[in-house]
Amino acid sequence: MAAGGCRSARRPPLCFLFVLLLAAPGARAAGYQTCPPVKPDMLNVHLLAHTHDDVGWLKTVDQYFYGIRNDIQHAGVQYILDSVLSALAAEPSRRFVYVEMAFFSRWWRQQTNATQEIVRDLVRQGRLEFANGGWVMNDEAATHYGAIVDQMTLGLRFLEDTFGSDGRPRVAWHIDPFGHSREQASLFAQMGFDGFFFGRLDYQDKQVRKEKLEMEQLWRGSSSLKPPTADLFTGVLPNGYNPPDNLCWDILCVDAPVVEDPQSPEYNADKLVHYFLKLAKTQGQYYRTKHTVMTMGSDFQYENANLWFKNLDKLIRLVNAEQVNGSRVHVLYSTPACYLWELNKANLTWSVKEDDFFPYADGPHMFWTGYFSSRPALKRYERLSYNFLQVCNQLEALAGPAAAAGPYGAGSSAPLQEAMAVLQHHDAVCGTAKQHVTDDYARQLAAGWGPCEVLLSNALSRLSGFKEVFSFCRSLNVSVCPLSQSASRFQVIIYNPLGRTVDHMVRLPVSEGAFAVNDPDGKTVPSAVVVLPGFYHQEDHSELLFAARVPALGFSIYSVARVSSRHPEARTKAVRPQISQGQVLVIKNEYIRATFNPDTGLLMKIENIDQKLVLPVDQGFFWYNASTGNKESKQASGAYIFRPSQKRPMPVSRWAQTRVVKTALVQEIHQNFSAWCSQVIRLYPGQRHLELEWTVGPIPHDDGWGKEVISRFDTRLNTKGRFYTDSNGREILERRRDYRPTWKLNQTEPVAGNYYPVNSRIYITDGATQLTVLTDRSQGGSSLQDGSLELMVHRRLLEDDSRGVGEPLLELGSGQVVRGRHLVLLDRVGRAAAGHRLLAEEVVLAPQIVLSSGHGTTYHPEAIPQTQYSGLRRELPPSVHLLTLARWGPETVLLRLEHQFAKGEDSCRNLSAPVTLDLQNLFSAFTIIHLQETTLAANQPRASASRLKWTPDTGPIAHPTPPVLDPASVTLQPMEIRTFLAQVQWKRDS
């Protein structure tokens, strides 16, 4: 049996707990009023008892919660919460901080009513404080802002439903994520948080901040939103999130406990007190107030909370006893909110930060920029699941109660909501968990899709008036869909989650033959069958193509039938890719022309015909040899760290074997670079971008070299060392090579030290022309030479990078082979934002395709079947994005509307101007009876929400009151998100 395997946390009797709680001081409404008293004339040291509980990392979520597989890591969250509850009840002055609702909500559901009441009392007294309050502590590099908002909403709603305003977190708490995005600060501010504390900061940045006394400052999270809307007080914790050296008193630690008995040979009280006083004064000199903070806890600590609290009790008593001897240090149990409250009361002016905290390095040659790209298959699955969840949420809101309980059984979006929330954890979508944990993350997503598919079936049946056997093809990315490949006749339902009409090219795998495709009105539409070469030992396969037009927030139903050889459609033969014969290759449509080198088969020029732009562009695939350590540093490349062994990458191949496909519906160049790297470059009619669909893997490693594969675009643009990346899919930040805006960088890694997270797009410009590349998942990217742009698409490594995960990033199983898309836009600068903003919206919320046999019956006898449907009475303007439409309660929906353009970003179509909407009668599926505006996470009314006020050193800021809500006139400023809870009445079935 493993050491400690038979330990048990003994709980005091419940009657004892109640007596202690009744005796606890300050049992008032939670918030700043319940904070402990401080001594204004002394240095106050706030001790924060906390645990950091990863929602998956070395063990799965369930293994961590139940304490299974302690041979991997000793951790059991259920025992931590049991033990902390007992310890808090034993001494009224003790306080504790908890963060991850994925664990706490599960523990809460397993408690008796009596225990739940005890917890409510602790929360009411401010002794159990929730910080952050999201389902998880999300990553900030690889996460999309929509998914961040969703996971925070899920956790904060649990707290609001369970504890009311008593449990509402005042402080955002990201102590472990590996770098911090500006958009995250903006979102936290819009959620109503008063402040933000984090643990990880670049080692050079931290040293400069300590010298300049800027460990705490105001972070301006948006260049578009008017201050202080996106301003957030932000503090860097002095010890990461760990206890100071020699002061860790957990079962996982080896530091000596406090021994007060002077007769004991182990007596150390005087020595510890002296050490603590010196430590407090040293730490305090880097902060500007008479308050400093110490995090007393770490990963999965407090499983035996008595160890921690018994020693902290002694430390507090002994240190404070020195005040009679002239000590000016006061130590107390505190919380992040209480510490923040004291900083606010200091009434100082604070410096303002306007950039972000990427990339993060914890030492020379140690840049945490590899995880921007690690496990690209999981990153894509997460993004695809976000897309599917929004479709699920929308259709549930449009169909009403019939979606959850209909002819297909009980449907639910909750399992996928929770799985998606878990995936935002900073070791999940990042790709920094062990392989078996990564597999479990994928399992959770897959399990969440099932109940959503039932919900979709119920909703589509109600809205269309048909009861069909619906088929969901989850493997379309590898051209697998059993129904379309076997049936001679079927229907294609295409649902559009955007607030505007979209034209979408449908591609479905079919068996050989000819097909006729009819639109919702029964009219035949052009179609084509393309025969594609087999992939990884698969046989050649055929794909049916047709263009579909789908209304805003609605669906169109197209019918497909195999036809005989005498049918007019059969005259169009299936098109096979043709081997090119050395001539210049060109694919084009009415807007774009792409030219390929006849000798190498590589892309060499892109033309925007509409804007009369021509740009020579060389695109190819390269790989960096992953470092395993050298004389300069032992640091190896791994799941977290990117460290190439040399600055210049090696080409996968200097030429590509090419084949050409040209039909009326698509033009494609198929490039084969090697046995493990290929690409299809395509253009559809009406498309204003070039699509590059790449397939990479399994990356070979028989030569003993780890490889990090990039797609690189080289142009002659004079970019002056600058390039631009998005922040979590929203606002754009300028990047400069070998430069940091707030300190002079000592660059130790010229490649990895210039990599940044690319959530949705990266671009370069010379001030007149802009080349933008959009991604279908989060990747790392950079511009390492003027005119050049690169994105990392896959990585396979043979060494661990010594950051705790304990295994190399070998990507076993389905993650070995990855397929993805880069969408390339060439524009004049003034028109570029309109292109990449609207295209990015279409990439993230792509149409959802559902198939049926077409042999269904009517939903009910009076139902009028519909082959086309829109949930909106009028389309949204192009600058407005429907971020959220989801059922919230029996008669309530959650609605978020977002202005998706930045201030001054679009100069041609006026898309950066404020937009005013009339929400009355906007939706066709329901009528809005009452509308309440809330903060971003929907956990407090906007009208009554208030935040602490801070004074920036740039001058005073006005704090306007929210405008009176008029549903007929809702105005969105650039980059503004407005959130509403709408009481609705659903329309009855026709």
Sequence and secondary structure as in RCSB ss.txt:
>XXXX:A:sequence
MAAGGCRSARRPPLCFLFVLLLAAPGARAAGYQTCPPVKPDMLNVHLLAHTHDDVGWLKTVDQYFYGIRNDIQHA
GVQYILDSVLSALAAEPSRRFVYVEMAFFSRWWRQQTNATQEIVRDLVRQGRLEFANGGWVMNDEAATHYGAIVD
QMTLGLRFLEDTFGSDGRPRVAWHIDPFGHSREQASLFAQMGFDGFFFGRLDYQDKQVRKEKLEMEQLWRGSSSL
KPPTADLFTGVLPNGYNPPDNLCWDILCVDAPVVEDPQSPEYNADKLVHYFLKLAKTQGQYYRTKHTVMTMGSDF
QYENANLWFKNLDKLIRLVNAEQVNGSRVHVLYSTPACYLWELNKANLTWSVKEDDFFPYADGPHMFWTGYFSSR
PALKRYERLSYNFLQVCNQLEALAGPAAAAGPYGAGSSAPLQEAMAVLQHHDAVCGTAKQHVTDDYARQLAAGWG
PCEVLLSNALSRLSGFKEVFSFCRSLNVSVCPLSQSASRFQVIIYNPLGRTVDHMVRLPVSEGAFAVNDPDGKTV
PSAVVVLPGFYHQEDHSELLFAARVPALGFSIYSVARVSSRHPEARTKAVRPQISQGQVLVIKNEYIRATFNPDT
GLLMKIENIDQKLVLPVDQGFFWYNASTGNKESKQASGAYIFRPSQKRPMPVSRWAQTRVVKTALVQEIHQNFSA
WCSQVIRLYPGQRHLELEWTVGPIPHDDGWGKEVISRFDTRLNTKGRFYTDSNGREILERRRDYRPTWKLNQTEP
VAGNYYPVNSRIYITDGATQLTVLTDRSQGGSSLQDGSLELMVHRRLLEDDSRGVGEPLLELGSGQVVRGRHLVL
LDRVGRAAAGHRLLAEEVVLAPQIVLSSGHGTTYHPEAIPQTQYSGLRRELPPSVHLLTLARWGPETVLLRLEHQ
FAKGEDSCRNLSAPVTLDLQNLFSAFTIIHLQETTLAANQPRASASRLKWTPDTGPIAHPTPPVLDPASVTLQPM
EIRTFLAQVQWKRDS
>XXXX:A:secstr
  TTTT       HHHHHHHHHH S  SSSSGGG     TTSEEEEEEEB B  SSSSS HHHHHHT  TTT   
 HHHHHHHHHHHHHH TT  EEE  HHHHHHHHHTS HHHHHHHHHHHHTTSEEE S SSS B SSS  HHHHHH
HHHHHHHHHHHHHGGGG   EEEESS SSB HHHHHHHHHTT SEEEE    HHHHHHHHHHT SEEEEE  SSS
 TTTTEEEEEE TTTTS  TT   STT         TTSTT  HHHHHHHHHHHHHHHHTTSSSSEEEEEE  BT
  TTHHHHHHHHHHHHHHHHHGGGGT  EEEEE  HHHHHHHHHHT  EE EE S B S BSSTT B  STTTSS
HHHHHHHHHHHHHHHHHHHHHHHHGGGGTEETTEE  SHHHHHHHHHHTBTTTTTS S HHHHHHHHHHHHHHHH
HHHHHHHHHHHHHHSEE  EE  TBGGGTB HHHHH SEEEEEEEE SSS EEEEEEEEE SSEEEEE TTS EE
 EEEEEE   TT   EEEEEEEEEE TTEEEEEEEEEE TTSGGGGS  B  EE  SS EEEE SSEEEEE TTT
  EEEEEETTTTEEEE EEEEEEEEB    SS      SS   BSSSS EES SS EEEEEE SS EEEEEEEET
TEEEEEEE TT  SEEEEEEE     TTS  EEEEEEEE     TTEEEEESTTSSEEEEETT BTTB    S T
TGGG EEESSEEEEE SSEEEEEEESS EEEE  STTEEEEEEEEE SS  SSS  S     GGGGSEEEEEEEE
EEEHHHHHHHHHHHHHHHHT  EEEEE S  EESSTT    SEEESBSS   TTEEEEEEEEEETTEEEEEEEE 
S TT  SSS TTS EEE  TT BSSEEEEEEEEE TTSSSBTTT      EETT            TT EEE TT
 EEEEEEEEEE    
